[in-house]
Structure formats: structure tokens, C-alpha cells
Amino acid sequence: MRVGVLTGGGDCPGLNAVIRAIVRKGVQEYGYDFVGFRDGWRGPLENYTVRLDISAVRGILPRGGTILGSSRTNPLREDNGIRRITENLAKQEVDALIAIGGEDTLGVAARLAREHGVPCVGVPKTIDNDLPATDYTFGFDTAVNIATEAIDRLHTTAESHMRVLVVEVMGRHTGWIAVHSGLAGGANVILIPEQPFDLDQVCAWVASRFQSSYAPIVVVAEGARPRGGELILKDDTRDSFGHVRLSGIGEWLAKEIERRTGNDARTTVLGHVQRGGTPSAFDRWLATRFGLHAIDCVRDGDFGTMVALRGTGIVRVPLDAAAERIKTVPPELYEEIGVFFG
Ligand code: F6P
């Protein structure tokens, strides 16, 4: 049995832990061979491969990023994309393909499995934690820890200068990183894409925090928008992959707060720091378990499936479930944590 492995979409901490678990169990328990495809779907599209054996995965467990490289290449948008992929998989004599990715990468895997009979198994990943079929994705815990540490640090400098500190975290469509890190870091305001915010209310929370002689921390997810904000933030653009490139809500918010309340305000944009570096223990644990279960799907010939976390157990779900919708922050949860605002 020869198994291809690829990592697609934005990278996240824990990808190497999955790859390592797949290869170690596959080689040591099942005697399989592996081939790594470089840069997500670009690998099978262009027959761009890399050696993937026990020595290639040695020492990678704590390393961030992915030894296979990643990209947002979508073969469904390429000329003859599907045909080129199936031809290259045949050329590489691949019997099964494990795709590790978010909704786009897994969406392609689902289609290849469903419509073209390609034997695919999916492993869900994203720091955004917005895939519906799994309770958690690996990468998320690390991102939350990084954002929480940043918020802790920003509290002390905000207090020293009695100024507002706005922290912009990742989360284009969902506010999972914002609500988890904001709550853990004791933020005074948490703004998420799921709930357009009222700027007057934000300024009132900021003012009430100053009244109790504390400096406010405002956590804002990059995709959060004020009510009617489509007009204000009109310079969001799309990149060549069709993803919206967001235009600095954090900077905009700090300026507005300053203008409306008269308080000094600064912004910290955490950006790709949240995706880089070594994975947390939880993410290594989850990623390793996903890898061990993914290679078992291959052994069982259980294709068109994806591994997922449900409670504390790893289950198999249809690969189609990965791309069907995104998992948003429920209004009840947002309301529950709102007790700390102001
Ligand atoms: O999908 C994960 C994510 O980290 C989003 O939260 C963020 O908006 C996006 O990736 C950034 O992507 P890129 O690295 O392509 O700019």
C-alpha cells in the first residue's frame, strides 16, 4: 500500500504532528510506503513530491508549520485540474490519499472521493476552530494561548498609561479565537463577526472601565464589523483565491474610540504570530490522535471519510461534512460571556 499525504490551506501548529503519526503508524504497524505531496493540492496537480519516511518525520513533533509546505491552490479552479490530479496519483502509484486541511482543502478531497472515486481520507485543521463536524481543530488551542499571553501583557502596559488597548485577533468568519482568548485574558470588550457591534455601546463599556480606574482591553476578531459597517470599511478586497483580505478593523476601532471618548488608544494586530511556532500540548495530542485514526481509515478502506473529535473520542464522519457550513459562535455563549463586558 502506498499512501500520499498533503497539507493545504493556511498552515497551523500541529500539522507536523499529524504527518508524523500517520507515517510512524503506517510504516511500523502496517508496512506502508508514503509519498509527500508539496504545497497542498499543487503537489498532486503538478506531480511535485517529497520523500516521506521515518527519517523525514524524526524530530518534527514540536515544530510549527508543515514539512510538506502548504498553499491555497484549488484544483477545481485550474484547467483540467481533476484530470491532472488523478493522472499524477496514478503515476505515483498512490492507493490512498490523506488530505489535511480546512474547508477548502477538504471540500476538494470530498469531491474527488464522491465524483471521481479517489480514495481520500480527511484530517480537519484550522486555528479558527470553525469546522462543524469536529468539536475542536488542532491549532486553535495554540492560537488561543498566544493571544491570551498577548492580552496579559497588554493589560500591564495599558494600566501604566491608562489607555485603551485594542487587540485584533484572527477570525475572518467566526470569533472563536476572540471569545476564548478574550475570556481567558480578562478582556473588557470582545467583538466577533457573528454579532455586528454597536460603536456607542463599545465606547460606553470603555468609559465605564475607566470610571473604575482600570484601562480597557478590547479584543476584536478581524472579521468583526460595526452595524452599518459595510459603508465604513469599504476597502476590503479579494485576493487571487477569492478570499476577502480584511482591512484593519483594529486600527479603525482604536481611532473611533479615541475620537468619541477622548481616551488615548492603541492597536496590536497579532496576525500570523497566532499561526506560527510550536504547538501546545493539547494540539500535539489532538493532531497525533487524528493522524493515528486517519491511517486506520486507510487500513480499513474507509474512504470519503474524515476523522473528528466528539467529546473525548475520535470518530469518522463523511468528508462532505467538512465543507457544508462553518461553525459559528452561538449567541448564547456570546451572551453568557457578555457579563464581563464594561
Ligand atoms: O483560515 C485561517 C486564517 O488564519 C484566518 O483566520 C485568517 O483570516 C487567514 O487564515 C489568513 O490567511 P492568509 O495567511 O492567507 O493571509
Residues whose N, C-alpha, C, O or C-beta is under 5 A from the ligand:
A	BS01	F6P	G10 D128 M170 G171 R172
